[in-house]
């Protein structure tokens, strides 16, 4: 264990803080976040910051702490989760929970998603306390459990059971944005302003069943095969949302004319799919930002190998663009599948249709100051985060965990993958950017 004096100055070493967090195995399920959250609580206590633990399950607590501000701006929320996904059946260069520093990187599960980000948030929070920063408004730190398995023990629990903790909050900083990537010789920093909606759907196909020795045609398995083939080969209809338009327009404006002109044409629904095909692998990045998507994840059917099943179900991981209804999404699936497939919604988490961009210009200015060669742009996230729960309280989450990454380094390919790692220097970069945002919050612009 670190001594209290070491804990109190841990904010000066965000890579060390991230390394310690990685060393707690918080694979979800089952989560077991208590020891990791307690460590953060001890670091806050060593700095003289009180915190509260709230939990649906005692072994899976969430931490809340608050720094007082001058009252010139609404409270600002910093939120991040410490649970991680499994490492099972993955081949790692270094043990995933050892927190090894090698080749300029910190290796381990959660380095990117999102113990590295939590380390930045906590370090910036501790720095503000240590330096007596004059914060425009209160800053609330919220360390969460259970993001990777739906948030029932984390953000959803807090929003539904303890909404008073977030009274007056309009904006939050969290995952997933601020990482740099290079396109057309320019370095961009996407700041997440919106995310897709999670919509889990069950598709059911039925057909004649019978003995496995029969030459049966038109069974449930055949119908399912036709549906999955259509789902694989065809896109759902094009939709250009405000967040996608803001993101693609900002990219197109900054790119050299031929590339920028082609990308801008993706905003014309009549040309979208042709442009995406023309862009190849790069087009694949924008594809889910302009369409709802549905991927088959769990198939159930049959009980014996000599009995042809009369019913098969497949669960679809649906991701809807913001602002659209689940009924409309099902309508698109029915149009693609035809009459042989019945659909029902298992779970749906809605998101706001139009993001509040009031904080964007200030966050962009912070990144320009940190990296004058960088170009901040809005980001529509193809996935979902805990921000969807905080949005129920009228809180706009910005994905803002800044990382200046090596050119050509593929950030997204390491998320949930083997050899997840983060450049050590990126942790210091992000911590300072978050700290500057905390200090500048309140002097907000209104346009991206």
N, C-alpha and C positions, 0 to 999 in steps of 0.2 A: 504493500500500500504506500501511496505517496504521503509525505508529511503534509500538515495543513499549510505550511509555508509554500510548499511546492504546488499544492492545489490552488492556492490563492493567486499564483503567478502563471497558472497553466494557460491562461488566455494569450500569453506571449509566445506559446508554442502550440499552435493549432494542430500541427501534424502529430505531436505527441498526444494531444487530446483525442484526435481521431484514432490514433493507434490503440489507445486504451479502450475506446468504445468498441472497436472491431474485436477486441479480445473477449468480449462477452458474446457467447453464442446465443443469439436471439432469433434463431430460425423459427419462422412462423408458417405452419403450426409447429410447436405449441406456443411459441413466443418467448415466455420466460423473461420478460423485459425488466423484472424488478431489480435485479442486481445492477444492470446498466443504468437504469433511471436513478437508483440510489447513489451511484457513483457521481452522476451529474449533480444530484442534490448536495452531496458532500462538498463538491467543488464550489457550488454557490454559497453554501454555509461558511466555508473558509474565507470567502470574500465578503461576508457580512450580509448576504442576501437570503431572506426567508423565502421558503417555497412550500407549496401544498401538494400533497399527493391525493389523487382521486381515482377510484378504480371500480369497475364493475366486478372484477376478479382481483383479489389481493395480490396475486402473483403477476398481475399485468397493469401496473399503475401508470397514470399520466401525471406529469409534473406541470405545475403552474407557478410562475414567479413574475414579479412586477417591479420595474424601476419607475419612480415618479418623474414626471416631466414638468414643464412650466405651464401646462394647461393651454398652450396656444394652438394646439392641434388635437384631433381625436387620438385615442390610444392606437398604437401600432402593434400588430401581432406578429411575432416570429414563431412559426410552427414547423415542426419536423418530426419524423418518426424514427424509432431505433430498432424496430423489428426488421428482419431481412428474409429473403427467400432462401430456399434450400440450396445446398451444394451437392446434393446426392447425385451420383453418376456423372460427376464432372471431374476432369483431370486438371489439377492445379499445379503450377510451378512451385508455389509456396503454400503451406497450410493456410486454409482460408480464414482461420480465426487466430492466427499467430500475430498479425499486424507487423509483418516484415517490411522494412525499408530497404529497397535494393534498386540500383540503377536509376536513382532519382525519383522513384515511385513508392508510394505506400500501397502494399498489396493486401487484399482481404475482402471478404464478403461485407458489403456495405460501404466500401471505400467511396463509391459513387452514389449508391442508393441505399440509405442516405446518411450513413454515419459521418461521412466526410462533411456533408452539408450541415448536419446537426452540430458538429464540432465548430464549423464556421459561425453558426448562429449563437452558440453558447459562448464562444471566445469573444465575439463582438459584444455580447451582452455583459460579460465579465469586464471587458475593457472599458465600457461606458461607466461601470460602477467604479473601477479602479482610478480612472482619470477624472471622475466627477463631471462627466460630459453634461452640458446644458441641453437636455433633450426637449424638443418643442412640445411633445406630448408624452404620456406614459408609454412605456414599452413593455409588452407582455410576452414572456417566453413560455411556450407550450411545447413540451416534449411528449410525444404520443406513442402509444402502443398500437399494434394491430392494423397498420395501414395496408400491409401486403395481403391480408385476408379479408378485407371488406370494411374495417374500421369499427366493427360493432363494439369492441372493447376500448376503442380510442376516440377518434374525432366524433363519430356518430354519438357515442355515449355522452361526451361532454356537451355537445350541441343540444342534445335532447334533454339531458338531466341537469345541466348546469349552465344554461345560456346566460345567466346573470354575470358570469365571469367575463363575458365579452361585450358587455353593454357599452355602446358608444363606438365600438371598433368599426371602421369602414374598410381598412386595408390590412392585408397580411403579406408577409414575405415567406416563401416556402419553396418546395420543389415545383417544377423541374425546368430550370432555365438559367441563362447567364453564362453557359459554357460557350467557348468560341469554336467556330468552324470556318474553314476557308472555302470560298467558291469564287471562281472567276478571278483569282488573284487578290481577292479582298477578304478581310477577316471580319466576320459577323458575330454579334452576341445576341442571340434570340432571348427575349424576356417573355416568359409565358404569361399571357393575359387571358387565355381561355382554354378550356379543355373539352373533350368530347364527353358524351353521356354514356354511362355503362347501362346496358340493357341485355340481360341474359334471357334467352328465348329457348323454349323447348319446341322442337319440331317432331311431329309424330306421323309416321307412315304406316298404313295398314294394307294387308293383302291376304290372299288365301294361304292358310297354313296346311300342314299335313306331314306325312311320313317323309323322312329324308331321302328315301329311295325313289320318290316320284319325280317325273320330269315336269316339274311345275314351272310355269312362266307367269310373269307379272306379279311376283310376290313382293312383300314389303322390302326385302333387301334390294331387289332390282329397282324399285321406285326410289329408295334412298340413294342408290348409286346415281340415278339420273339427276336427282336434286343436287347432290354434292358436286357432280360434274358441272352443272350449270353455275353453281355458286363459285366454283373454281375458275370458270372461264369468262364469266360475265361480271361487269361492274354494276353496282346499283346506280340509280340516277345521280347526276351531278347536282350539287348544291353549293353556291358560293355564299358563305356566311360573312358577316362583318369582320370577324377576327381573321379569317383566311384572306379576305380581300386586303386588310391592312398589312398582313405579313407579306403576301406575295407582291403587293405594290411597293413596299419598302425595299424588298430584295431587287425587284426589277429596276427601280430608280437608281440603285447603287451599282448594278452590274454593267459591264460594257454593252454597247447598244445591241449587237446581234442577240446575245444571250438574254438580256433584259427584255427585249422586244418579244422574243419567243415566249418567255415566261409570263409576260403580261397577258398574252393571248389565252393562257390557261384560265383566265377569269371570264372568258366568254364560254358559257355552257355548251354552245354548238361546236366549239373547238377544243374543249378541255381534254377529252380523252385522246384525241390525236396528238395534242401537245405533250401530254404525259408519256405517250408511247415514243414520241420523237426524242424525249429527254432520257429515255432508258432508265438506268439505275437512279439517276438524279430525280427523274419523274416519280419513282417509287416513293420518295420522301414526301411528295405533295399529294399523292393519290388518296391516302386516307383523310386528308384535310379537305377534300372536295367531294367525298362520298361517305355515306354510311358504310360500315363494314360488318360482316358476320363471318366468323370462323368456327367450324365444327371442332369441338373440344372433347366431348364425352358422348360415346355411343353405347346404348343399352338395348339388348334384344336377344332372345333365345335363351333356353335353359339346358337343352340337351343337343348333342351333335347330330342326333337322328330325327330331330323334330324341326320342321321348317317354321320359323316364328311368323305369327300373323300380325305382329305389331313390333315396331322398332322405333326408339326415340333417339334423337341426337340433340345435345345441348349446344347452343350457339353462343359464343362470346360476341355479343353485338356491341358496337360502338357507334352511337348516333352523334351527328353534329349538333352543336348547341342551337337551341331554338326550335327544335322539331319534336313532335309528339311520338310516343311509343306506338300509337295506333297507325300513324303515317308510316313508321318504320315497318310494321307488320304488313301494311299494304304493299310496300315495295318487295318484301320477301314473298308474299303470295303471288304477285305478278311474275316474279322470277320462277317460282317453284311450280306453279300450275295447281290443278285441283287435287293432286294426289297427296299433298302435305298439309297438315293442320298445325297451326302455330298458337302458342300461348306464352305470355310474359311470365317469367319466374321472378325477376327482380329488375327494378329500374331506379336509377338515381338521376334525377333531372339536374340540369345546370342552367344558369341564366343565358338568355338568347344573345344579349349584346354585352360585351365587357365594359367595365368602367375604366377608362384609360387615363383618369386624372393624374395618377402617380407616375405614368410612364415616362414623361419628359424628365422628371427629376432622376429617376433610376438610370435613364439613358445618359444624362449628364455625368452621373457618378462613374459610369463605365468609360465614357470618353475621357474623363480626367485620369482614370487608372490606365487606360490604353488609348492614347490619342489616335492611333491608327485603326481602332476598332469601330465598327458600325453597329449600333444597337438597332434591333428590329423587333416588332411584336411577334409573338409565337402563339399559334394555336396548337395545343398538344393533342396528339392522336390518342394518348392514354388518359387515365384519370388519376387524380390525387385526392388527398383529404380536403383540398379546397372545395370540393363539391358539397361537403357537409357545412363548412363555414359559410358558404354562399346562402344557405337557408336563413342565416342571421343577417343577411345583407352585406356580407364581407367579401370584398374582391381580393382574391389571392393573386399575387404576382410570383411566378417562378423566378427566383432571383438568388441563385447560389453561384456567383460569378467564378469562372475558372478560365484562365488563359491557358489553352492547351496547345501542344505542339502541332504545327501545320500537318495536315493529312492524318491526324490521329482520330480514329473513329470512336467517339464517345459512346454512341448508342449501342454499338456492337458488344460492349462490355457490360451493359446493364443486365443483371440476372445471369451473367455468363461466367464461365471459368476465367481465372486470372483477372478478375475485376481489380482495378487499381486506379490511383489518382496521382498526378504529379505533386510532389511535396510542395513545390513553389506555388501551385494553384491554391492550396489551402490558405496560405498567407495572403494571396491576392484576393480571394473571396472574403476572408475575414475582414480585411481592411475596407473593401467595397461595402459590405453590409454595415460596418460601423459608420462609414461616411453617410450612408443612406439614413441611418438612425438619427444622425445629427442634422441632416438637411431636410428631413421630413417636415412638412409644413409649408415649405416654399415650393409648392407644387405647380407644375404647368398643367395644361388641359388637353394637349394634343400630342399624338405620337410623332 
